[in-house]
Amino acid sequence: MSLDNDIIEKKVYETYAQIATESTMVRNVKEAVKILEKNYKLIINEDIVRLVYASFLNGRPVLFEGPPGTGKTEIGEALLELWSGKKGFLLPCSENYDEYKVIGDFHPLMAMKIGFTEESFVPRILLAAMILDVGVLVDEIRRSSDEFQNLLLDIIDKRRIVVPELKRVFKSKGSGFQVILTSNPEDVAQNELSDAFLRRVIRIKFDYPDIETERKIIKIRSFDKPLVSEELINLVLKTINKLRKSNLLHKPGTDESVSWVKLAQSIAKLENEDVVKIKHIKEAATSLLSKRQEDEELITSVINDVFSEY
């Protein structure tokens, strides 16, 4: 069946192709690591890229598991794009997700008028990804139900989607359709992942980077100007690491380290300064790092301790 005659595929291309834009396919591990740093400003261990790519070659979904702010989502999206050569889709999870919300549903008014046909069918992200042969980043999989997790794994395993109402089976046409899932196991408000689910995924643990890696991340992701001295970056890293070791509920991730420096740079720029000063770092600190009112006292105490000599 050609695209011109396939109503569902035509709808997918009309709606989603503008999201799944073409990019460069890179499946060489060493080259991918270089491009991730140069083009995406992401510093990723070569072992992680190799394991992800090996999982894709085996048709296995990958689970990135770790605390917030460790780059799981951004790294996952970048790897899916390099693998398929197209920008992938992001699917943030919810407990009320079912096949109708992620595979497709019928437009209620059209269905009443013409029935449950291809004309009244509205394709969703998972079906679109399979048809377009692109990757899907399923964010915070623990927020979904067991039923949704089983549905997702069945689609990945068999690389096909069945729509009974249309009496159609959509099959993956290439190797670009891959799935990376993210999870924060420390979030007690989320659901547990079943043993059956964990047996079928390749789990990769994420954690906060070491100080030198985080220093490099700050440098490549912050603005070129105003300039930030090594001394100020050291103070930022010292504060961040103290907070991570504290009993703070929402511990700062690498994204907070970068955002803190960038916010200080913006404050300095508004004051027409060529370099970031200690006052800019301190001014940006509490507002950016404090996520809850009850955390402010602890955060302020750590900041004052680290910056006591300044």
C-alpha positions as CSV (number, residue, x, y, z in Angstrom):
1,M,0.0,0.0,0.0
2,S,1.5,3.3,-1.1
3,L,1.7,6.4,1.2
4,D,-0.8,8.1,-1.1
5,N,-3.4,5.3,-0.6
6,D,-2.6,4.7,3.1
7,I,-4.8,7.1,5.1
8,I,-3.1,6.4,8.4
9,E,0.4,6.8,7.2
10,K,-0.6,10.0,5.3
11,K,-2.0,11.4,8.6
12,V,1.2,10.5,10.4
13,Y,3.4,12.2,7.9
14,E,1.2,15.3,7.8
15,T,1.2,15.6,11.6
16,Y,4.5,14.3,12.9
17,A,7.1,14.4,10.1
18,Q,7.7,18.1,10.8
19,I,8.8,17.0,14.3
20,A,10.9,14.1,13.2
21,T,13.3,16.3,11.2
22,E,16.2,14.8,9.4
23,S,19.7,14.9,11.0
24,T,23.0,13.0,10.6
25,M,22.9,9.3,11.5
26,V,25.9,8.3,13.6
27,R,26.2,4.7,14.7
28,N,30.0,4.6,15.3
29,V,30.4,4.8,19.1
30,K,33.6,6.9,19.1
31,E,32.3,9.3,16.6
32,A,29.0,9.6,18.5
33,V,30.8,10.5,21.7
34,K,32.7,13.3,19.8
35,I,29.5,14.7,18.2
36,L,27.6,14.5,21.5
37,E,30.1,16.8,23.1
38,K,30.6,19.1,20.1
39,N,27.0,19.5,18.8
40,Y,24.9,18.6,21.8
41,K,27.3,19.8,24.6
42,L,26.9,16.5,26.3
43,I,29.7,14.7,27.9
44,I,28.9,10.9,27.9
45,N,31.1,8.0,28.8
46,E,31.9,5.9,25.8
47,D,30.8,2.7,27.6
48,I,27.2,4.1,27.9
49,V,27.0,4.8,24.2
50,R,28.4,1.4,23.4
51,L,25.9,-0.4,25.7
52,V,22.9,1.6,24.3
53,Y,23.9,0.9,20.7
54,A,24.4,-2.8,21.5
55,S,20.9,-2.9,23.1
56,F,19.4,-1.3,19.9
57,L,21.1,-3.9,17.7
58,N,19.4,-6.6,19.9
59,G,16.0,-4.8,19.8
60,R,16.1,-4.3,23.5
61,P,14.7,-1.2,25.3
62,V,17.1,0.7,27.5
63,L,16.3,2.0,31.0
64,F,18.2,5.1,32.2
65,E,17.8,5.0,36.0
66,G,19.1,7.7,38.4
67,P,18.3,10.9,40.3
68,P,16.9,14.0,38.6
69,G,19.4,16.4,37.0
70,T,21.8,13.7,35.8
71,G,21.1,14.2,32.1
72,K,19.0,11.0,31.5
73,T,16.4,12.6,29.3
74,E,18.7,14.9,27.3
75,I,21.2,12.2,26.7
76,G,18.5,9.7,25.8
77,E,17.0,12.0,23.2
78,A,20.4,12.8,21.7
79,L,21.3,9.1,21.4
80,L,18.0,8.2,19.8
81,E,18.5,11.0,17.2
82,L,22.0,9.9,16.3
83,W,20.9,6.3,16.0
84,S,17.9,7.0,13.7
85,G,19.2,10.1,11.9
86,K,15.9,11.8,12.8
87,K,14.7,13.8,15.8
88,G,12.8,11.4,18.1
89,F,9.7,11.9,20.2
90,L,9.4,12.5,23.9
91,L,6.6,10.7,25.7
92,P,6.2,12.0,29.4
93,C,4.4,9.3,31.4
94,S,1.2,9.5,33.3
95,E,-0.8,7.0,35.3
96,N,-3.9,7.4,33.0
97,Y,-2.0,6.5,29.8
98,D,-3.5,3.7,27.8
99,E,-3.2,2.5,24.2
100,Y,-5.7,5.2,23.0
101,K,-3.4,8.0,24.3
102,V,-0.2,6.6,22.9
103,I,-1.2,4.5,19.8
104,G,-4.3,6.2,18.5
105,D,-7.9,7.0,19.1
106,F,-11.0,7.8,17.1
107,H,-12.3,11.3,16.7
108,P,-15.7,11.1,18.5
109,L,-17.7,13.2,16.2
110,M,-16.3,11.6,13.0
111,A,-16.7,8.2,14.5
112,M,-20.4,8.8,15.3
113,K,-20.9,10.1,11.7
114,I,-18.9,7.6,9.6
115,G,-18.0,4.8,12.1
116,F,-14.6,3.5,13.4
117,T,-12.7,3.8,10.2
118,E,-9.3,5.0,9.1
119,E,-10.8,8.4,8.3
120,S,-11.9,8.9,11.9
121,F,-8.7,7.4,13.4
122,V,-6.2,9.8,15.0
123,P,-2.7,8.4,15.2
124,R,-0.6,9.1,18.4
125,I,3.1,9.2,19.2
126,L,4.0,5.5,19.4
127,L,2.3,4.6,16.2
128,A,3.8,7.6,14.5
129,A,7.3,6.7,15.7
130,M,7.0,3.2,14.3
131,I,5.8,4.4,10.9
132,L,8.4,7.2,10.7
133,D,11.1,4.8,12.0
134,V,12.3,7.1,14.8
135,G,13.1,6.7,18.5
136,V,10.9,7.4,21.5
137,L,12.1,8.7,24.9
138,V,9.6,7.5,27.5
139,D,10.1,9.8,30.4
140,E,9.5,8.8,34.0
141,I,8.2,5.3,33.3
142,R,7.4,4.7,37.0
143,R,4.6,7.2,36.7
144,S,2.7,4.8,34.4
145,S,0.6,1.8,35.2
146,D,1.6,-1.9,34.9
147,E,-0.8,-2.3,32.0
148,F,0.9,0.5,30.1
149,Q,4.4,-0.9,30.8
150,N,3.3,-4.3,29.5
151,L,1.8,-2.8,26.4
152,L,4.9,-0.9,25.7
153,L,7.2,-3.9,26.1
154,D,5.0,-6.0,23.9
155,I,5.2,-3.4,21.1
156,I,9.0,-3.2,21.5
157,D,9.5,-6.9,21.6
158,K,7.3,-7.7,18.5
159,R,8.1,-4.4,16.7
160,R,4.5,-4.1,15.6
161,I,1.3,-2.4,16.7
162,V,-2.1,-4.0,16.3
163,V,-5.2,-1.8,15.9
164,P,-8.1,-4.3,16.2
165,E,-10.8,-1.7,15.3
166,L,-9.1,-1.2,11.9
167,K,-8.1,-4.8,11.5
168,R,-4.6,-3.6,10.8
169,V,-1.1,-4.5,11.9
170,F,1.6,-1.8,11.6
171,K,5.1,-3.2,11.5
172,S,8.5,-1.5,12.1
173,K,10.1,-0.8,8.7
174,G,13.7,-0.3,10.0
175,S,16.0,-0.2,13.0
176,G,15.4,3.5,13.8
177,F,12.4,2.7,16.0
178,Q,14.1,2.3,19.4
179,V,12.9,3.1,23.0
180,I,14.8,4.6,25.9
181,L,13.0,4.9,29.2
182,T,14.0,7.0,32.2
183,S,13.3,6.4,35.9
184,N,14.0,8.0,39.2
185,P,14.0,5.1,41.7
186,E,14.3,7.5,44.7
187,D,10.9,9.1,44.0
188,V,8.7,7.4,46.6
189,A,5.5,8.9,45.0
190,Q,6.0,6.7,41.9
191,N,5.1,3.1,41.1
192,E,7.5,0.2,41.3
193,L,8.7,-1.5,38.1
194,S,7.7,-5.2,37.9
195,D,10.3,-7.9,37.8
196,A,9.0,-8.9,34.4
197,F,9.6,-5.4,33.1
198,L,13.1,-5.2,34.6
199,R,14.0,-8.5,33.0
200,R,13.2,-7.2,29.6
201,V,15.1,-3.9,29.6
202,I,18.8,-3.1,29.6
203,R,19.3,-1.0,32.8
204,I,22.0,1.7,32.9
205,K,22.6,3.5,36.1
206,F,23.1,7.3,36.1
207,D,24.6,9.3,38.9
208,Y,26.1,12.7,39.5
209,P,29.3,13.2,37.6
210,D,32.7,13.5,39.3
211,I,33.9,17.1,40.0
212,E,36.2,17.3,37.0
213,T,33.5,16.1,34.6
214,E,31.0,18.5,36.0
215,R,33.5,21.3,35.8
216,K,33.9,20.5,32.1
217,I,30.1,20.4,31.6
218,I,29.7,23.8,33.2
219,K,32.4,25.3,30.9
220,I,30.9,23.9,27.7
221,R,27.3,24.7,28.5
222,S,27.6,28.2,30.1
223,F,27.8,31.4,28.1
224,D,31.1,32.6,26.6
225,K,30.7,36.0,28.3
226,P,30.7,37.4,30.9
227,L,33.7,35.3,31.9
228,V,33.5,33.0,35.0
229,S,36.8,32.3,36.8
230,E,38.0,28.9,37.9
231,E,37.7,30.1,41.5
232,L,34.0,30.8,41.2
233,I,33.3,27.5,39.4
234,N,35.1,25.8,42.3
235,L,32.8,27.5,44.8
236,V,29.7,26.5,42.8
237,L,30.9,22.9,42.7
238,K,31.8,22.8,46.4
239,T,28.3,24.2,47.2
240,I,26.5,21.7,44.9
241,N,28.4,18.7,46.3
242,K,27.7,19.7,49.9
243,L,24.0,20.0,49.1
244,R,24.0,16.6,47.5
245,K,25.5,15.1,50.7
246,S,22.9,16.8,52.9
247,N,19.4,15.7,53.8
248,L,17.9,18.0,51.2
249,L,14.8,16.4,49.6
250,H,15.5,17.8,46.1
251,K,19.2,17.5,45.6
252,P,20.7,19.7,42.8
253,G,21.7,18.0,39.6
254,T,24.2,19.0,36.9
255,D,21.5,21.1,35.2
256,E,21.3,23.3,38.4
257,S,25.1,23.7,38.4
258,V,25.0,25.0,34.8
259,S,21.9,27.1,35.4
260,W,23.4,28.7,38.5
261,V,26.5,29.8,36.5
262,K,24.4,31.0,33.5
263,L,22.0,33.0,35.8
264,A,25.0,34.7,37.5
265,Q,26.4,35.5,34.0
266,S,23.1,37.1,33.0
267,I,23.0,39.2,36.2
268,A,26.5,40.4,35.5
269,K,25.6,41.1,31.9
270,L,22.7,43.3,33.0
271,E,25.2,45.2,35.1
272,N,27.4,45.7,32.1
273,E,30.2,43.6,33.7
274,D,32.8,41.7,31.6
275,V,33.4,39.2,34.3
276,V,31.1,37.4,36.8
277,K,31.8,38.5,40.4
278,I,31.2,36.7,43.7
279,K,28.1,38.9,44.4
280,H,26.5,37.7,41.1
281,I,27.0,34.0,42.1
282,K,25.6,34.6,45.6
283,E,22.6,36.6,44.2
284,A,21.7,33.7,41.9
285,A,22.2,31.0,44.4
286,T,19.2,30.7,46.8
287,S,16.5,31.5,44.2
288,L,17.8,28.9,41.8
289,L,18.7,26.1,44.3
290,S,15.7,26.4,46.6
291,K,12.7,24.3,45.3
292,R,10.7,24.3,48.5
293,Q,10.3,26.9,51.3
294,E,11.4,24.5,54.0
295,D,14.7,23.9,52.2
296,E,15.7,27.6,52.2
297,E,17.3,27.5,55.7
298,L,19.5,24.6,54.9
299,I,20.5,25.9,51.5
300,T,21.3,29.4,52.9
301,S,23.4,27.8,55.6
302,V,25.5,25.8,53.1
303,I,26.0,28.8,50.9
304,N,27.1,31.0,53.8
305,D,29.5,28.3,55.0
306,V,31.1,27.9,51.5
307,F,31.3,31.6,50.8
308,S,32.3,32.6,54.4
309,E,35.7,33.9,53.3
310,Y,34.2,36.1,50.7
